[in-house]
Amino acid sequence: MDFLTANIDRFDKAVHLLAAKVSGCTEDKLLAHPVIMKKGSRLWHISIGDDASGAEPDSDFILPYVINAAFSLEMCLKLLLLRESGSWKNGHDLNNLFLAVSDESKILMRTTFDELVQGSTFYKEISKALNEVAKVQFSWNLDKLIAQSSTAYEDWRYSFEGPGQTGCFAGYYEIRTAILNAITKIT
């Protein structure tokens, strides 16, 4: 488990760096990880950073951000399942992994997630921007975001094979924090 935990930490560092690049800010000024929305050939990314360096958001980092973030969440969920059951679960589908988590851990995850996003100006701004710009009904709901991002690792890794796909990847930091909180509560 120590090796898996170390890899989760390594991927999180890479994800944070990529998120800052996508957002056009330095890592220490990243206020919220980007939300990536793809509808057909249109791609939106909404992120919030506080950086006076004048750096521009760099969409070249979107693909590696989503792939690494999705894989990082996959490893977090697998660690949670390993801690709960003592056995390894295969597969990349985030929703299948989430559904395999105990009800107790799901409740802990939802509570942690909701505490992070409810009442936050950042999350309201991101939702408003996506609703206005991408014309989607976006909300911060753990179960929905995991379901929407469920196949992100494979979909975005092989995005060159399927133009016109619709996808959403959102809530990396919030989902990761919720999973890790559930892991710490396992006795």
N, C-alpha and C positions, 0 to 999 in steps of 0.2 A: 504494500500500500504506500510505503514511503516514496517509491519510484514514481507511482502514479501521481501522488500529491506534488512531487517536485516538477513533474511534467505539466501539471495543471498550472502551477505558478509560472513556469516558463512561457506557456502559451498565453497566459493572461498578460504578461509583460509585452509580448509581441502584439497582442490584440490592442492594448492601450496605445502603443506606439502607432499602429496602423490607424486607429480611431483618430488620433491627433492629426495625422497626415490628411485623412479624409476631411477633417473639420477645419483644417487650415490654422492650427494653433500648436503651441508647444504642449508637451505631455502634461506639464504642471498646470496648464491653463484650460485643459479640457474639463468642461463642466457636465457634459452628458454625452454618452456614446451615441454615434449616429444611428438614425433610423433610415434604413434603406428600403425604398419602394420601387418595384419594377412592374410596369403595366405595358405589355407589348414591347415596343422598342423604346419606350420612355423610361428613364431612370431618374429618381429623385433621391437626394440624401439631405436629411435635415439633422443638423447638429448644432450644439451650442458650445462655444469656446470663448474665453476672455483673454485675448492676446492682442497686444498693440504692435506686434512685430510686422504686421502687414502681410503675413503669409496668406496665400490663397488656398482654399480647399482644393485638394488634388484627387480627382475622381479615379485616377489610375490605381489608387490604393483600396477602392471599394471591394473589388473581387477578393484580394487577399484578406481584407478585414473580415468579410462575411465568412469565408471558408475557415479561417483560423478561429473566429469567435464561435461559430457553430461547433467546430471540433472541440474547442475548450469546454463548451456547455455539455457536449456529449460525454467527455471524460469526467466532468463533475457529477453528472447523473449516474454514470457507471460506478464512480466511487461511492456515492450514496447507496446505490443498490448493493454493492459489495459489502459495505458496512452493515446494511440491514440484513442481508441473507447469507453472506459468506460465499456467494457464488457470482461468477462473472456473467454478464449479459452481453451478447453480441448485437451488432447492428448500429446504424447511424441515425435512425429515425428518432428524433428527440421526443416526439409525442408518445411513441411506443415505450421508450425508456421512462418517461414521466408517468405514464399509466401503470407501470410496473412498481412504482414507488408506493410505500405504505400510505394508507389514508392519514395516519398521524403526521408523516413527513410532508404530505401535500398541504395539510392544514397549516403547518409551520411555515412552509414556503409561501403560501398565499398571504399569510399574516405579515411576514417580513416584506414581501413585495408591495403589498398595499401600504404599509407604513412608509416605504420609500417614496412612493409616487403620489399618494393622496395629499392634496393641498399644496403641492410643489408648483411654483411658477414655471420652472423649466419644462416640466412634463405637460403642463397646460399649453405652453407656447409651441412645443413640438406637435402636439395633437392638433392644435389650431392650424398650424402651417400645413400639415399633411391633409387635413380636411379641406383647406382652401386651395392649395396648390395641386395636389394629386387627385382631388375630388373623391376621397375615400372616407369612410366612417372608421376612424382610428380611435381606439381606446386602450388604456393601460390596464389590461386584464391578463394575469399570468397564464391561465389555461389557454386563452385565445392566442397569445403571442407565441407560446410554445407550439401550439397547433399550426399557426401560420409559418413558423420558422422550422417546422419539423424536419423537412428534407433539404434545408438550406445547404448543408455540407455537400451533398451530392448535386443538387440543382445548380448551385453557383460554381462548383468545381467543374461541371460539365456544361456550363452555360453556352459555350460555343456550339454545342450540338443542337440546341433548341431555341432559336430566336422566337420571340413572341410570348415567352412564358411570363406568367405573372408571379410575383413573389414579394415577400415582405420579410425583412429581418430587423427586429427591434427588441430592445430590452436586455441586451447582453449583460450589462453591469448589474441590473436589477435582478434578473433571473439567476445569475451566478451567485450574487449575494444571498438570495433566498435559498438556493441549494446548499451553499456552504454553511449557512446558519442551521439548516436541518441536519447536516452531517455532524455539527458540533453538539447537537442535542441527543444524538444516539448514545445510549448507555452501553 
